[in-house]
């Protein structure tokens, strides 16, 4: 597979970057092609300016960097997003990547203005999120209701027909021992090393239907 790995964290030494590197090692082990986008290193502008929106409406874009990212997304079979969760959702750069890059006539079509979106079956087959947060995992799921999956999976990729969606969260890695953090990284490397198709390891299909969104606990 050709995998696009998008990383969003301003600190190169952050656990988010360590998770992305572990995923990359695992994918490399089994011969997948990996294209890494570091949004902060690229100084990506996440803001949808007036010129960007005007271009988007006619199926174009006003930002050469966005055009480059779109070409790389079109070449990908699978997308991995690695980012921290701040105030229950993704940081601005990840949101901007979705707003500006996962665009009409790139990741999906919309035959009628305001009508139903149609996914492009020759495009993206699956998406994984690798996240880090300070909130306890059980509180995020039961008290806050998993807002990240609602925004990214149900509110975005399911709408455009992407079928294979997985989320692996790591709560409070700063409060873990070095050994525990290393175990988390080994688990991510192992999971991505087992990825042999657009269906990620650990996700089973429902007979006759779409596979569920699956959260893989970061333990």
Buried (B, 14 or more C-beta within 10 A) or exposed (E): BEBBBBBBBEEEEBBBBBBBBBBBBBBBBEEBEBEBBBBBEEEBBBEBEEEBEEBBEEEEBBBEBBBEBBEBBBEBBBBBBBBBBEEBBBBBBBBBBBBBBBBBEBBBBEEEEEEEBEBBEEBBBBBBBBBBBEBEBEEBBEEEEBBBBEBBBEEBBBBBBBBBBBBBBBBBBEEBEEEEBEEBBEBBBBBBBEBEEBBBBEBEEEEEEEBEBBBBEBE
